[in-house]
Amino acid sequence: MDEQFRGSISGAYRAFHAELLKFLGKRLGSPADAADLAQDAFTQWLDRRERGQVHQPRAFLFQIARNLLRDHWRRQQVRGALDGEAEQALETLVDEQGASPMEQVEHHQRLRLLASALDDLSPRRREAFVLHKFDGLSQAEVAARMGISLSMVEKHIACALLHCKQRVQGDVQADGQ
């Protein structure tokens, strides 16, 4: 990094950092978030140094800060919408099933364990298991669709059931200890 650029960054940092923190802090309401965005503004300036000299460093930094604020607010809106959707889905599940929130959490944990266990299966075994247990096909229909023997379908399903049972019960027991 050339000396002229190094001097302009350090000088700008000393001259504008406190002002930039104040600007961001007023808009964010969080000193930690303001410090993060201020650091990001200076980092972006460093990343752009190869594009040429910045003639108005204050204006440049504050434009970067405004862009970072916009991005931050967009992310917050998306997170808020997703959190609202998740909360609404959980309330719907509780209302529909009459289960307590703790029961719902335990149910979701078991579902995550089951999904993880299914991901561990070989693709053919998982396909046979899903077609039979979730899509409701008979073992003969699974055999016909996959082009394998009925005994192979039975083996895939039995092994998949055992694997899922061990994973879910094993992980649940480990969590309970």
RASULNOR-V154463 format. One record per backbone hydrogen bond with DSSP energy under -0.5 kcal/mol. NH is the residue of the N-H (numbers start at 0). CO is the residue of the C=O. E is the energy in kcal/mol with one decimal. If there is no record, write none. Layout:
nh:NH co:CO e:E
nh:NH co:CO e:E
//
This chain:
nh:5 co:1 e:-2.2
nh:6 co:2 e:-2.4
nh:7 co:3 e:-1.9
nh:8 co:4 e:-2.3
nh:9 co:5 e:-2.4
nh:10 co:6 e:-2.4
nh:11 co:7 e:-2.2
nh:12 co:8 e:-2.9
nh:13 co:9 e:-2.3
nh:14 co:10 e:-2.5
nh:15 co:11 e:-3.1
nh:16 co:12 e:-2.0
nh:19 co:15 e:-3.0
nh:20 co:16 e:-2.6
nh:21 co:17 e:-2.2
nh:22 co:18 e:-2.4
nh:23 co:19 e:-2.6
nh:24 co:20 e:-2.9
nh:25 co:21 e:-2.1
nh:26 co:22 e:-1.1
nh:27 co:23 e:-2.2
nh:28 co:24 e:-2.5
nh:33 co:29 e:-2.5
nh:34 co:30 e:-2.5
nh:35 co:31 e:-2.2
nh:36 co:32 e:-2.6
nh:37 co:33 e:-2.4
nh:38 co:34 e:-2.3
nh:39 co:35 e:-2.4
nh:40 co:36 e:-2.3
nh:41 co:37 e:-2.1
nh:42 co:38 e:-2.4
nh:43 co:39 e:-2.7
nh:44 co:40 e:-1.9
nh:45 co:41 e:-2.2
nh:46 co:42 e:-2.4
nh:47 co:43 e:-1.5
nh:48 co:45 e:-1.2
nh:50 co:47 e:-2.0
nh:51 co:48 e:-1.2
nh:54 co:52 e:-0.6
nh:59 co:55 e:-2.5
nh:60 co:56 e:-2.9
nh:61 co:57 e:-2.5
nh:62 co:58 e:-1.9
nh:63 co:59 e:-2.2
nh:64 co:60 e:-2.6
nh:65 co:61 e:-2.3
nh:66 co:62 e:-2.2
nh:67 co:63 e:-2.6
nh:68 co:64 e:-2.5
nh:69 co:65 e:-2.4
nh:70 co:66 e:-2.3
nh:71 co:67 e:-2.6
nh:72 co:68 e:-2.8
nh:73 co:69 e:-2.2
nh:74 co:70 e:-2.3
nh:75 co:71 e:-2.2
nh:76 co:72 e:-2.4
nh:77 co:73 e:-2.3
nh:78 co:74 e:-2.7
nh:79 co:75 e:-2.7
nh:80 co:76 e:-2.4
nh:81 co:77 e:-2.6
nh:82 co:78 e:-3.0
nh:83 co:79 e:-2.4
nh:84 co:80 e:-2.3
nh:85 co:81 e:-2.5
nh:86 co:82 e:-2.5
nh:87 co:83 e:-2.4
nh:88 co:84 e:-2.5
nh:89 co:85 e:-2.3
nh:90 co:86 e:-2.5
nh:91 co:87 e:-2.4
nh:92 co:88 e:-2.3
nh:93 co:89 e:-2.4
nh:94 co:90 e:-2.7
nh:95 co:91 e:-2.8
nh:96 co:92 e:-2.7
nh:97 co:93 e:-2.2
nh:103 co:99 e:-2.2
nh:104 co:100 e:-2.4
nh:105 co:101 e:-2.4
nh:106 co:102 e:-2.4
nh:107 co:103 e:-2.5
nh:108 co:104 e:-2.4
nh:109 co:105 e:-2.3
nh:110 co:106 e:-2.2
nh:111 co:107 e:-2.4
nh:112 co:108 e:-2.4
nh:113 co:109 e:-2.5
nh:114 co:110 e:-2.6
nh:115 co:111 e:-2.3
nh:116 co:112 e:-2.5
nh:117 co:113 e:-2.6
nh:118 co:114 e:-2.0
nh:119 co:115 e:-1.1
nh:120 co:116 e:-0.7
nh:120 co:117 e:-0.9
nh:125 co:121 e:-2.8
nh:126 co:122 e:-2.4
nh:127 co:123 e:-2.4
nh:128 co:124 e:-2.4
nh:129 co:125 e:-2.9
nh:130 co:126 e:-2.6
nh:131 co:127 e:-1.9
nh:132 co:128 e:-3.1
nh:133 co:129 e:-1.8
nh:134 co:129 e:-2.2
nh:136 co:130 e:-2.4
nh:141 co:137 e:-2.4
nh:142 co:138 e:-2.4
nh:143 co:139 e:-2.4
nh:144 co:140 e:-2.6
nh:145 co:141 e:-2.7
nh:146 co:142 e:-1.5
nh:147 co:142 e:-1.8
nh:152 co:148 e:-1.8
nh:153 co:149 e:-2.5
nh:154 co:150 e:-2.1
nh:155 co:151 e:-2.7
nh:156 co:152 e:-2.7
nh:157 co:153 e:-2.6
nh:158 co:154 e:-2.6
nh:159 co:155 e:-2.4
nh:160 co:156 e:-2.7
nh:161 co:157 e:-2.3
nh:162 co:158 e:-2.6
nh:163 co:159 e:-2.7
nh:164 co:160 e:-2.6
nh:165 co:161 e:-2.6
nh:166 co:162 e:-2.4
nh:167 co:163 e:-2.8
nh:168 co:164 e:-2.6
nh:169 co:165 e:-2.2
nh:170 co:166 e:-2.3
nh:171 co:167 e:-2.1
nh:172 co:168 e:-2.5
nh:173 co:169 e:-2.1
nh:174 co:170 e:-2.1
nh:175 co:171 e:-1.7
nh:176 co:172 e:-0.7
nh:176 co:173 e:-0.7
//
